[in-house]
């Protein structure tokens, strides 16, 4: 039986070099799977790869015609 390794939002933020609020946004947008445990979110270590190569920054605003 293999054991799953879980990370906190803070650990994932440090690993990706982003603020913890960005991790919450990724969870909320369902781009980063997470499990609620009490008041905290836990992320499986393997799932971090789903967002590691994400585009940095905000998407460009649509140009008015």
mmJSON file of the N, C-alpha and C atoms, coordinates in Angstrom:
{"data_MODEL":{"atom_site":{
"group_PDB":["ATOM","ATOM","ATOM","ATOM","ATOM","ATOM","ATOM","ATOM","ATOM","ATOM","ATOM","ATOM","ATOM","ATOM","ATOM","ATOM","ATOM","ATOM","ATOM","ATOM","ATOM","ATOM","ATOM","ATOM","ATOM","ATOM","ATOM","ATOM","ATOM","ATOM","ATOM","ATOM","ATOM","ATOM","ATOM","ATOM","ATOM","ATOM","ATOM","ATOM","ATOM","ATOM","ATOM","ATOM","ATOM","ATOM","ATOM","ATOM","ATOM","ATOM","ATOM","ATOM","ATOM","ATOM","ATOM","ATOM","ATOM","ATOM","ATOM","ATOM","ATOM","ATOM","ATOM","ATOM","ATOM","ATOM","ATOM","ATOM","ATOM","ATOM","ATOM","ATOM","ATOM","ATOM","ATOM","ATOM","ATOM","ATOM","ATOM","ATOM","ATOM","ATOM","ATOM","ATOM","ATOM","ATOM","ATOM","ATOM","ATOM","ATOM","ATOM","ATOM","ATOM","ATOM","ATOM","ATOM","ATOM","ATOM","ATOM","ATOM","ATOM","ATOM","ATOM","ATOM","ATOM","ATOM","ATOM","ATOM","ATOM","ATOM","ATOM","ATOM","ATOM","ATOM","ATOM","ATOM","ATOM","ATOM","ATOM","ATOM","ATOM","ATOM","ATOM","ATOM","ATOM","ATOM","ATOM","ATOM","ATOM","ATOM","ATOM","ATOM","ATOM","ATOM","ATOM","ATOM","ATOM","ATOM","ATOM","ATOM","ATOM","ATOM","ATOM","ATOM","ATOM","ATOM","ATOM","ATOM","ATOM","ATOM","ATOM","ATOM","ATOM","ATOM","ATOM","ATOM","ATOM","ATOM","ATOM","ATOM","ATOM","ATOM","ATOM","ATOM","ATOM","ATOM","ATOM","ATOM","ATOM","ATOM","ATOM","ATOM","ATOM","ATOM","ATOM","ATOM","ATOM","ATOM","ATOM","ATOM","ATOM","ATOM","ATOM","ATOM","ATOM","ATOM","ATOM","ATOM","ATOM","ATOM","ATOM","ATOM","ATOM","ATOM","ATOM"],
"id":[1,2,3,4,5,6,7,8,9,10,11,12,13,14,15,16,17,18,19,20,21,22,23,24,25,26,27,28,29,30,31,32,33,34,35,36,37,38,39,40,41,42,43,44,45,46,47,48,49,50,51,52,53,54,55,56,57,58,59,60,61,62,63,64,65,66,67,68,69,70,71,72,73,74,75,76,77,78,79,80,81,82,83,84,85,86,87,88,89,90,91,92,93,94,95,96,97,98,99,100,101,102,103,104,105,106,107,108,109,110,111,112,113,114,115,116,117,118,119,120,121,122,123,124,125,126,127,128,129,130,131,132,133,134,135,136,137,138,139,140,141,142,143,144,145,146,147,148,149,150,151,152,153,154,155,156,157,158,159,160,161,162,163,164,165,166,167,168,169,170,171,172,173,174,175,176,177,178,179,180,181,182,183,184,185,186,187,188,189,190,191,192,193,194,195],
"type_symbol":["N","C","C","N","C","C","N","C","C","N","C","C","N","C","C","N","C","C","N","C","C","N","C","C","N","C","C","N","C","C","N","C","C","N","C","C","N","C","C","N","C","C","N","C","C","N","C","C","N","C","C","N","C","C","N","C","C","N","C","C","N","C","C","N","C","C","N","C","C","N","C","C","N","C","C","N","C","C","N","C","C","N","C","C","N","C","C","N","C","C","N","C","C","N","C","C","N","C","C","N","C","C","N","C","C","N","C","C","N","C","C","N","C","C","N","C","C","N","C","C","N","C","C","N","C","C","N","C","C","N","C","C","N","C","C","N","C","C","N","C","C","N","C","C","N","C","C","N","C","C","N","C","C","N","C","C","N","C","C","N","C","C","N","C","C","N","C","C","N","C","C","N","C","C","N","C","C","N","C","C","N","C","C","N","C","C","N","C","C","N","C","C","N","C","C"],
"label_atom_id":["N","CA","C","N","CA","C","N","CA","C","N","CA","C","N","CA","C","N","CA","C","N","CA","C","N","CA","C","N","CA","C","N","CA","C","N","CA","C","N","CA","C","N","CA","C","N","CA","C","N","CA","C","N","CA","C","N","CA","C","N","CA","C","N","CA","C","N","CA","C","N","CA","C","N","CA","C","N","CA","C","N","CA","C","N","CA","C","N","CA","C","N","CA","C","N","CA","C","N","CA","C","N","CA","C","N","CA","C","N","CA","C","N","CA","C","N","CA","C","N","CA","C","N","CA","C","N","CA","C","N","CA","C","N","CA","C","N","CA","C","N","CA","C","N","CA","C","N","CA","C","N","CA","C","N","CA","C","N","CA","C","N","CA","C","N","CA","C","N","CA","C","N","CA","C","N","CA","C","N","CA","C","N","CA","C","N","CA","C","N","CA","C","N","CA","C","N","CA","C","N","CA","C","N","CA","C","N","CA","C","N","CA","C","N","CA","C","N","CA","C","N","CA","C","N","CA","C"],
"label_alt_id":[null,null,null,null,null,null,null,null,null,null,null,null,null,null,null,null,null,null,null,null,null,null,null,null,null,null,null,null,null,null,null,null,null,null,null,null,null,null,null,null,null,null,null,null,null,null,null,null,null,null,null,null,null,null,null,null,null,null,null,null,null,null,null,null,null,null,null,null,null,null,null,null,null,null,null,null,null,null,null,null,null,null,null,null,null,null,null,null,null,null,null,null,null,null,null,null,null,null,null,null,null,null,null,null,null,null,null,null,null,null,null,null,null,null,null,null,null,null,null,null,null,null,null,null,null,null,null,null,null,null,null,null,null,null,null,null,null,null,null,null,null,null,null,null,null,null,null,null,null,null,null,null,null,null,null,null,null,null,null,null,null,null,null,null,null,null,null,null,null,null,null,null,null,null,null,null,null,null,null,null,null,null,null,null,null,null,null,null,null,null,null,null,null,null,null],
"label_comp_id":["UNK","UNK","UNK","UNK","UNK","UNK","UNK","UNK","UNK","UNK","UNK","UNK","UNK","UNK","UNK","UNK","UNK","UNK","UNK","UNK","UNK","UNK","UNK","UNK","UNK","UNK","UNK","UNK","UNK","UNK","UNK","UNK","UNK","UNK","UNK","UNK","UNK","UNK","UNK","UNK","UNK","UNK","UNK","UNK","UNK","UNK","UNK","UNK","UNK","UNK","UNK","UNK","UNK","UNK","UNK","UNK","UNK","UNK","UNK","UNK","UNK","UNK","UNK","UNK","UNK","UNK","UNK","UNK","UNK","UNK","UNK","UNK","UNK","UNK","UNK","UNK","UNK","UNK","UNK","UNK","UNK","UNK","UNK","UNK","UNK","UNK","UNK","UNK","UNK","UNK","UNK","UNK","UNK","UNK","UNK","UNK","UNK","UNK","UNK","UNK","UNK","UNK","UNK","UNK","UNK","UNK","UNK","UNK","UNK","UNK","UNK","UNK","UNK","UNK","UNK","UNK","UNK","UNK","UNK","UNK","UNK","UNK","UNK","UNK","UNK","UNK","UNK","UNK","UNK","UNK","UNK","UNK","UNK","UNK","UNK","UNK","UNK","UNK","UNK","UNK","UNK","UNK","UNK","UNK","UNK","UNK","UNK","UNK","UNK","UNK","UNK","UNK","UNK","UNK","UNK","UNK","UNK","UNK","UNK","UNK","UNK","UNK","UNK","UNK","UNK","UNK","UNK","UNK","UNK","UNK","UNK","UNK","UNK","UNK","UNK","UNK","UNK","UNK","UNK","UNK","UNK","UNK","UNK","UNK","UNK","UNK","UNK","UNK","UNK","UNK","UNK","UNK","UNK","UNK","UNK"],
"label_asym_id":["A","A","A","A","A","A","A","A","A","A","A","A","A","A","A","A","A","A","A","A","A","A","A","A","A","A","A","A","A","A","A","A","A","A","A","A","A","A","A","A","A","A","A","A","A","A","A","A","A","A","A","A","A","A","A","A","A","A","A","A","A","A","A","A","A","A","A","A","A","A","A","A","A","A","A","A","A","A","A","A","A","A","A","A","A","A","A","A","A","A","A","A","A","A","A","A","A","A","A","A","A","A","A","A","A","A","A","A","A","A","A","A","A","A","A","A","A","A","A","A","A","A","A","A","A","A","A","A","A","A","A","A","A","A","A","A","A","A","A","A","A","A","A","A","A","A","A","A","A","A","A","A","A","A","A","A","A","A","A","A","A","A","A","A","A","A","A","A","A","A","A","A","A","A","A","A","A","A","A","A","A","A","A","A","A","A","A","A","A","A","A","A","A","A","A"],
"label_entity_id":["1","1","1","1","1","1","1","1","1","1","1","1","1","1","1","1","1","1","1","1","1","1","1","1","1","1","1","1","1","1","1","1","1","1","1","1","1","1","1","1","1","1","1","1","1","1","1","1","1","1","1","1","1","1","1","1","1","1","1","1","1","1","1","1","1","1","1","1","1","1","1","1","1","1","1","1","1","1","1","1","1","1","1","1","1","1","1","1","1","1","1","1","1","1","1","1","1","1","1","1","1","1","1","1","1","1","1","1","1","1","1","1","1","1","1","1","1","1","1","1","1","1","1","1","1","1","1","1","1","1","1","1","1","1","1","1","1","1","1","1","1","1","1","1","1","1","1","1","1","1","1","1","1","1","1","1","1","1","1","1","1","1","1","1","1","1","1","1","1","1","1","1","1","1","1","1","1","1","1","1","1","1","1","1","1","1","1","1","1","1","1","1","1","1","1"],
"label_seq_id":[1,1,1,2,2,2,3,3,3,4,4,4,5,5,5,6,6,6,7,7,7,8,8,8,9,9,9,10,10,10,11,11,11,12,12,12,13,13,13,14,14,14,15,15,15,16,16,16,17,17,17,18,18,18,19,19,19,20,20,20,21,21,21,22,22,22,23,23,23,24,24,24,25,25,25,26,26,26,27,27,27,28,28,28,29,29,29,30,30,30,31,31,31,32,32,32,33,33,33,34,34,34,35,35,35,36,36,36,37,37,37,38,38,38,39,39,39,40,40,40,41,41,41,42,42,42,43,43,43,44,44,44,45,45,45,46,46,46,47,47,47,48,48,48,49,49,49,50,50,50,51,51,51,52,52,52,53,53,53,54,54,54,55,55,55,56,56,56,57,57,57,58,58,58,59,59,59,60,60,60,61,61,61,62,62,62,63,63,63,64,64,64,65,65,65],
"pdbx_PDB_ins_code":[null,null,null,null,null,null,null,null,null,null,null,null,null,null,null,null,null,null,null,null,null,null,null,null,null,null,null,null,null,null,null,null,null,null,null,null,null,null,null,null,null,null,null,null,null,null,null,null,null,null,null,null,null,null,null,null,null,null,null,null,null,null,null,null,null,null,null,null,null,null,null,null,null,null,null,null,null,null,null,null,null,null,null,null,null,null,null,null,null,null,null,null,null,null,null,null,null,null,null,null,null,null,null,null,null,null,null,null,null,null,null,null,null,null,null,null,null,null,null,null,null,null,null,null,null,null,null,null,null,null,null,null,null,null,null,null,null,null,null,null,null,null,null,null,null,null,null,null,null,null,null,null,null,null,null,null,null,null,null,null,null,null,null,null,null,null,null,null,null,null,null,null,null,null,null,null,null,null,null,null,null,null,null,null,null,null,null,null,null,null,null,null,null,null,null],
"Cartn_x":[0.846,0.0,0.89,0.646,1.461,0.817,1.667,1.178,1.186,0.159,0.082,0.764,1.493,2.122,1.285,0.888,0.101,0.94,0.679,1.355,0.324,0.743,-0.131,-0.076,-1.0,-0.994,0.285,0.782,2.016,3.203,3.283,4.377,4.334,3.141,3.002,3.386,2.962,3.302,4.817,5.499,6.962,7.609,7.098,7.654,7.496,6.367,6.099,6.587,6.986,7.474,6.375,5.199,4.068,3.522,2.614,1.976,0.903,0.66,-0.329,-1.718,-2.043,-3.354,-3.512,-2.404,-2.454,-2.831,-2.354,-2.697,-4.181,-4.712,-6.15,-6.947,-6.469,-7.156,-7.134,-6.022,-5.933,-6.869,-7.005,-7.931,-9.369,-9.682,-11.045,-11.45,-10.496,-10.793,-10.748,-10.512,-10.462,-9.329,-8.295,-7.11,-6.143,-6.264,-5.415,-6.315,-6.362,-7.193,-6.683,-7.595,-7.228,-8.346,-7.983,-8.932,-8.995,-10.201,-10.396,-10.179,-9.341,-9.078,-9.179,-10.345,-10.58,-10.667,-9.82,-9.786,-8.72,-7.982,-6.868,-7.189,-6.408,-6.474,-5.212,-5.344,-4.198,-4.169,-2.965,-2.778,-1.859,-2.247,-1.369,-0.137,1.035,2.295,2.287,1.708,1.684,0.847,-0.131,-1.007,-0.352,0.744,1.451,1.92,2.236,2.7,1.639,0.374,-0.71,-0.631,-0.028,0.032,1.463,2.444,3.841,4.186,3.712,4.057,2.973,2.228,1.158,1.747,0.938,1.366,1.445,2.466,2.671,1.918,1.335,0.652,-0.806,-1.418,-2.838,-2.985,-4.102,-4.316,-4.521,-4.159,-4.322,-5.796,-6.074,-7.45,-7.86,-9.131,-9.651,-9.647,-9.247,-9.191,-10.583,-10.926,-12.218,-12.147,-13.204,-13.232,-13.841],
"Cartn_y":[-1.187,0.0,1.248,2.148,3.358,4.467,5.247,6.366,7.63,8.419,9.689,10.748,11.636,12.739,13.985,14.63,15.854,17.055,18.178,19.438,20.477,21.429,22.539,23.595,24.532,25.619,26.44,26.602,27.356,26.635,25.321,24.543,24.591,24.498,24.554,25.947,26.978,28.349,28.541,28.06,28.185,27.409,26.216,25.383,26.037,26.701,27.335,28.78,29.338,30.719,31.745,31.462,32.389,32.637,33.598,33.903,32.851,32.613,31.624,31.95,33.218,33.584,33.092,32.978,32.454,30.971,30.256,28.842,28.702,29.56,29.537,29.809,30.731,31.048,29.851,29.139,27.952,26.854,26.731,25.747,26.144,27.422,27.909,27.751,27.966,27.84,26.384,25.47,24.03,23.617,24.437,24.07,23.254,23.367,22.618,21.832,20.506,19.698,19.79,19.89,19.975,19.38,18.982,18.398,19.275,19.583,20.394,19.505,19.945,19.224,20.236,20.275,21.306,22.659,23.582,24.92,25.033,23.965,23.99,23.217,23.499,22.759,21.927,20.685,19.815,19.434,19.466,19.186,17.981,17.021,15.883,16.376,15.899,16.344,16.151,15.052,14.788,15.821,16.432,17.4,18.762,19.017,20.291,20.418,19.285,19.302,19.828,19.76,20.255,21.76,22.483,23.947,24.485,23.604,24.061,24.862,24.449,25.111,26.071,26.644,27.568,28.869,29.592,30.899,31.863,32.667,33.629,34.911,35.515,36.793,36.641,37.784,37.807,37.731,37.204,37.195,38.63,38.897,40.259,40.634,41.922,42.406,42.383,42.126,42.125,43.552,43.712,45.047,45.451,46.696,47.234,47.519,47.201,47.429,48.753],
"Cartn_z":[0.0,0.0,0.0,-0.925,-0.98,-0.153,0.452,1.26,0.412,0.576,-0.13,0.712,0.059,0.762,0.515,1.607,1.51,1.922,1.269,1.565,1.968,2.777,3.141,2.041,2.088,1.101,1.218,2.425,2.64,2.007,2.162,1.578,0.054,-0.502,-1.964,-2.473,-1.763,-2.163,-2.189,-1.164,-1.126,-2.262,-2.525,-3.592,-4.958,-5.187,-6.485,-6.554,-5.422,-5.416,-5.587,-5.022,-5.106,-3.706,-3.595,-2.312,-2.027,-0.77,-0.354,-0.91,-1.066,-1.617,-3.063,-3.792,-5.16,-5.138,-4.145,-4.008,-3.722,-2.839,-2.571,-3.847,-4.673,-5.927,-6.874,-6.931,-7.782,-7.295,-5.978,-5.416,-5.744,-5.539,-5.781,-7.247,-8.151,-9.582,-10.045,-9.118,-9.373,-10.298,-10.402,-11.176,-10.329,-8.997,-8.071,-7.126,-7.287,-6.392,-4.952,-4.007,-2.596,-1.758,-0.551,0.387,1.621,2.033,3.237,4.458,5.397,6.631,7.765,8.413,9.427,8.752,9.174,8.57,7.486,7.258,6.316,5.04,4.013,2.768,2.663,2.201,1.966,0.495,-0.068,-1.481,-1.614,-2.442,-2.685,-3.441,-3.029,-3.631,-5.15,-5.617,-7.065,-7.817,-7.16,-7.826,-8.039,-7.364,-7.545,-8.997,-9.612,-11.003,-11.964,-11.585,-12.441,-12.667,-11.738,-11.849,-11.896,-11.861,-11.849,-13.102,-14.253,-15.515,-15.991,-15.042,-15.406,-15.938,-16.674,-17.162,-15.989,-15.965,-14.884,-15.2,-14.187,-14.353,-14.734,-14.879,-15.248,-16.763,-17.206,-18.667,-19.155,-20.403,-20.93,-21.023,-20.838,-20.96,-22.421,-22.633,-24.002,-24.533,-25.769,-26.383,-26.824,-26.559,-26.996,-28.495,-29.184,-30.647,-30.971],
"occupancy":[1.0,1.0,1.0,1.0,1.0,1.0,1.0,1.0,1.0,1.0,1.0,1.0,1.0,1.0,1.0,1.0,1.0,1.0,1.0,1.0,1.0,1.0,1.0,1.0,1.0,1.0,1.0,1.0,1.0,1.0,1.0,1.0,1.0,1.0,1.0,1.0,1.0,1.0,1.0,1.0,1.0,1.0,1.0,1.0,1.0,1.0,1.0,1.0,1.0,1.0,1.0,1.0,1.0,1.0,1.0,1.0,1.0,1.0,1.0,1.0,1.0,1.0,1.0,1.0,1.0,1.0,1.0,1.0,1.0,1.0,1.0,1.0,1.0,1.0,1.0,1.0,1.0,1.0,1.0,1.0,1.0,1.0,1.0,1.0,1.0,1.0,1.0,1.0,1.0,1.0,1.0,1.0,1.0,1.0,1.0,1.0,1.0,1.0,1.0,1.0,1.0,1.0,1.0,1.0,1.0,1.0,1.0,1.0,1.0,1.0,1.0,1.0,1.0,1.0,1.0,1.0,1.0,1.0,1.0,1.0,1.0,1.0,1.0,1.0,1.0,1.0,1.0,1.0,1.0,1.0,1.0,1.0,1.0,1.0,1.0,1.0,1.0,1.0,1.0,1.0,1.0,1.0,1.0,1.0,1.0,1.0,1.0,1.0,1.0,1.0,1.0,1.0,1.0,1.0,1.0,1.0,1.0,1.0,1.0,1.0,1.0,1.0,1.0,1.0,1.0,1.0,1.0,1.0,1.0,1.0,1.0,1.0,1.0,1.0,1.0,1.0,1.0,1.0,1.0,1.0,1.0,1.0,1.0,1.0,1.0,1.0,1.0,1.0,1.0,1.0,1.0,1.0,1.0,1.0,1.0],
"B_iso_or_equiv":[0.0,0.0,0.0,0.0,0.0,0.0,0.0,0.0,0.0,0.0,0.0,0.0,0.0,0.0,0.0,0.0,0.0,0.0,0.0,0.0,0.0,0.0,0.0,0.0,0.0,0.0,0.0,0.0,0.0,0.0,0.0,0.0,0.0,0.0,0.0,0.0,0.0,0.0,0.0,0.0,0.0,0.0,0.0,0.0,0.0,0.0,0.0,0.0,0.0,0.0,0.0,0.0,0.0,0.0,0.0,0.0,0.0,0.0,0.0,0.0,0.0,0.0,0.0,0.0,0.0,0.0,0.0,0.0,0.0,0.0,0.0,0.0,0.0,0.0,0.0,0.0,0.0,0.0,0.0,0.0,0.0,0.0,0.0,0.0,0.0,0.0,0.0,0.0,0.0,0.0,0.0,0.0,0.0,0.0,0.0,0.0,0.0,0.0,0.0,0.0,0.0,0.0,0.0,0.0,0.0,0.0,0.0,0.0,0.0,0.0,0.0,0.0,0.0,0.0,0.0,0.0,0.0,0.0,0.0,0.0,0.0,0.0,0.0,0.0,0.0,0.0,0.0,0.0,0.0,0.0,0.0,0.0,0.0,0.0,0.0,0.0,0.0,0.0,0.0,0.0,0.0,0.0,0.0,0.0,0.0,0.0,0.0,0.0,0.0,0.0,0.0,0.0,0.0,0.0,0.0,0.0,0.0,0.0,0.0,0.0,0.0,0.0,0.0,0.0,0.0,0.0,0.0,0.0,0.0,0.0,0.0,0.0,0.0,0.0,0.0,0.0,0.0,0.0,0.0,0.0,0.0,0.0,0.0,0.0,0.0,0.0,0.0,0.0,0.0,0.0,0.0,0.0,0.0,0.0,0.0],
"pdbx_formal_charge":[null,null,null,null,null,null,null,null,null,null,null,null,null,null,null,null,null,null,null,null,null,null,null,null,null,null,null,null,null,null,null,null,null,null,null,null,null,null,null,null,null,null,null,null,null,null,null,null,null,null,null,null,null,null,null,null,null,null,null,null,null,null,null,null,null,null,null,null,null,null,null,null,null,null,null,null,null,null,null,null,null,null,null,null,null,null,null,null,null,null,null,null,null,null,null,null,null,null,null,null,null,null,null,null,null,null,null,null,null,null,null,null,null,null,null,null,null,null,null,null,null,null,null,null,null,null,null,null,null,null,null,null,null,null,null,null,null,null,null,null,null,null,null,null,null,null,null,null,null,null,null,null,null,null,null,null,null,null,null,null,null,null,null,null,null,null,null,null,null,null,null,null,null,null,null,null,null,null,null,null,null,null,null,null,null,null,null,null,null,null,null,null,null,null,null],
"auth_seq_id":[1,1,1,2,2,2,3,3,3,4,4,4,5,5,5,6,6,6,7,7,7,8,8,8,9,9,9,10,10,10,11,11,11,12,12,12,13,13,13,14,14,14,15,15,15,16,16,16,17,17,17,18,18,18,19,19,19,20,20,20,21,21,21,22,22,22,23,23,23,24,24,24,25,25,25,26,26,26,27,27,27,28,28,28,29,29,29,30,30,30,31,31,31,32,32,32,33,33,33,34,34,34,35,35,35,36,36,36,37,37,37,38,38,38,39,39,39,40,40,40,41,41,41,42,42,42,43,43,43,44,44,44,45,45,45,46,46,46,47,47,47,48,48,48,49,49,49,50,50,50,51,51,51,52,52,52,53,53,53,54,54,54,55,55,55,56,56,56,57,57,57,58,58,58,59,59,59,60,60,60,61,61,61,62,62,62,63,63,63,64,64,64,65,65,65],
"auth_comp_id":["UNK","UNK","UNK","UNK","UNK","UNK","UNK","UNK","UNK","UNK","UNK","UNK","UNK","UNK","UNK","UNK","UNK","UNK","UNK","UNK","UNK","UNK","UNK","UNK","UNK","UNK","UNK","UNK","UNK","UNK","UNK","UNK","UNK","UNK","UNK","UNK","UNK","UNK","UNK","UNK","UNK","UNK","UNK","UNK","UNK","UNK","UNK","UNK","UNK","UNK","UNK","UNK","UNK","UNK","UNK","UNK","UNK","UNK","UNK","UNK","UNK","UNK","UNK","UNK","UNK","UNK","UNK","UNK","UNK","UNK","UNK","UNK","UNK","UNK","UNK","UNK","UNK","UNK","UNK","UNK","UNK","UNK","UNK","UNK","UNK","UNK","UNK","UNK","UNK","UNK","UNK","UNK","UNK","UNK","UNK","UNK","UNK","UNK","UNK","UNK","UNK","UNK","UNK","UNK","UNK","UNK","UNK","UNK","UNK","UNK","UNK","UNK","UNK","UNK","UNK","UNK","UNK","UNK","UNK","UNK","UNK","UNK","UNK","UNK","UNK","UNK","UNK","UNK","UNK","UNK","UNK","UNK","UNK","UNK","UNK","UNK","UNK","UNK","UNK","UNK","UNK","UNK","UNK","UNK","UNK","UNK","UNK","UNK","UNK","UNK","UNK","UNK","UNK","UNK","UNK","UNK","UNK","UNK","UNK","UNK","UNK","UNK","UNK","UNK","UNK","UNK","UNK","UNK","UNK","UNK","UNK","UNK","UNK","UNK","UNK","UNK","UNK","UNK","UNK","UNK","UNK","UNK","UNK","UNK","UNK","UNK","UNK","UNK","UNK","UNK","UNK","UNK","UNK","UNK","UNK"],
"auth_asym_id":["A","A","A","A","A","A","A","A","A","A","A","A","A","A","A","A","A","A","A","A","A","A","A","A","A","A","A","A","A","A","A","A","A","A","A","A","A","A","A","A","A","A","A","A","A","A","A","A","A","A","A","A","A","A","A","A","A","A","A","A","A","A","A","A","A","A","A","A","A","A","A","A","A","A","A","A","A","A","A","A","A","A","A","A","A","A","A","A","A","A","A","A","A","A","A","A","A","A","A","A","A","A","A","A","A","A","A","A","A","A","A","A","A","A","A","A","A","A","A","A","A","A","A","A","A","A","A","A","A","A","A","A","A","A","A","A","A","A","A","A","A","A","A","A","A","A","A","A","A","A","A","A","A","A","A","A","A","A","A","A","A","A","A","A","A","A","A","A","A","A","A","A","A","A","A","A","A","A","A","A","A","A","A","A","A","A","A","A","A","A","A","A","A","A","A"],
"auth_atom_id":["N","CA","C","N","CA","C","N","CA","C","N","CA","C","N","CA","C","N","CA","C","N","CA","C","N","CA","C","N","CA","C","N","CA","C","N","CA","C","N","CA","C","N","CA","C","N","CA","C","N","CA","C","N","CA","C","N","CA","C","N","CA","C","N","CA","C","N","CA","C","N","CA","C","N","CA","C","N","CA","C","N","CA","C","N","CA","C","N","CA","C","N","CA","C","N","CA","C","N","CA","C","N","CA","C","N","CA","C","N","CA","C","N","CA","C","N","CA","C","N","CA","C","N","CA","C","N","CA","C","N","CA","C","N","CA","C","N","CA","C","N","CA","C","N","CA","C","N","CA","C","N","CA","C","N","CA","C","N","CA","C","N","CA","C","N","CA","C","N","CA","C","N","CA","C","N","CA","C","N","CA","C","N","CA","C","N","CA","C","N","CA","C","N","CA","C","N","CA","C","N","CA","C","N","CA","C","N","CA","C","N","CA","C","N","CA","C","N","CA","C","N","CA","C","N","CA","C"],
"pdbx_PDB_model_num":[1,1,1,1,1,1,1,1,1,1,1,1,1,1,1,1,1,1,1,1,1,1,1,1,1,1,1,1,1,1,1,1,1,1,1,1,1,1,1,1,1,1,1,1,1,1,1,1,1,1,1,1,1,1,1,1,1,1,1,1,1,1,1,1,1,1,1,1,1,1,1,1,1,1,1,1,1,1,1,1,1,1,1,1,1,1,1,1,1,1,1,1,1,1,1,1,1,1,1,1,1,1,1,1,1,1,1,1,1,1,1,1,1,1,1,1,1,1,1,1,1,1,1,1,1,1,1,1,1,1,1,1,1,1,1,1,1,1,1,1,1,1,1,1,1,1,1,1,1,1,1,1,1,1,1,1,1,1,1,1,1,1,1,1,1,1,1,1,1,1,1,1,1,1,1,1,1,1,1,1,1,1,1,1,1,1,1,1,1,1,1,1,1,1,1]
}}}
